[in-house]
């Protein structure tokens, strides 16, 4: 939100989409390690077959169309589409963005 405000209120112009990322890409395996460390319990990443994942979501009450749309995020992650990093977010904020580990610690403290 802060970076969006800087972009909208600033004098700088951007040509096309703006890529805002943390300084380090984090995988679901990385998140499982962080969760394990924070909780003191082993957390493992489990990848389900796409159709099994859809079936589980639908059984839990998610409309199928919404489950299929959400699945595209996980497919993109498996394809490495979130692996890129760009320094623009840090430049806009004037500081390094908060890491997933920092956010996880904040959630545990709450």
N, C-alpha and C positions, 0 to 999 in steps of 0.2 A: 504494500500500500504506500509506503513512504517513497519508494522509487517511482511509482506511478504519479504521485503528487509532484515530485521533482520534474518528471518529464512533462506533465501537463502545465505546470506553472513556470517552467524555465524558458529561457530564450533560445535554447539549443533546438535544432530541428533534426528529425530522424527520417531517413528515407527507407520506407518499408517497415517490416516487423522488427521489433526490438527484442533481442534475446537477453533475458535476465536470469542468470544462474549463480549458484554459489561458486566458490573458488575450487571446490573439489566435488566431483560426481560421486554419488553414494548409491550403491546397489542394495537390493533387498537382502543379500547376504550380509552386507555391512550393517544394515539396520538390525538384523537378527543378532549379530555379535554385540552391538550396542545395548540391545534390550536384555541380552543375557548378562552383560556386565552390570547394568543398572538394577536388574531384579535379583541377581544372585542365583537365577535358575536358567538352565539351558533353554534357549529359544532357537528353534531351527526353522529354516525356510523350507516350505513344501510347495511345489508347483503342481497344480492339478491340471488334468486335461481340460481344455477350454469348455467342452460341452458338459463335463462333470461340474465345473465351476458354475456355469450358467444354471444347470439343474439345481445345484445347492442354493443359489441366490433366489431362484424362482420359488423353490420350496419354502424359503424363509420369508416370502412375501414381496420380493422385488419384482416389479413387472419385467417380463422377458426383454422388452425393448430397452429398458434402462440397464438391465444386466449386460446385454450385448454391447451397449454403448460404453459402459464402465470397463468391460473387458478390453476394449481397444487401448486403454492406458497400460494394462499389464502386457499386452502384446507388444506395444511400443517399447516398454522397458526391456522385454526379452530380446528385442531386436537392437538394443543399444542406443535407442534414440534419445535417451536422457543422459548419455555419457559425456556429452560435450560441456565445456565450461567456457565462460566468457568473463572478462574483468569489468564489464560495463556496470553491473550492479554495484560492485564495491566503489567504483568511481562516482556513481550517482549518489550513493549513501554517504560517501566520505569516510567509510569504514568497511571492514570485512563484514559480510552478512553473517548472521547467526548460523551455526552449523546444525545438522540434524542431531548430533550428540548434545549440543547446548539445549536445543528444544526438548529433547528427551529428558534431560536432567530437570528442566523447569517443570515438565509434566509430572515427574516423579515427586518433586517437592510440593506440588499443589495438593 
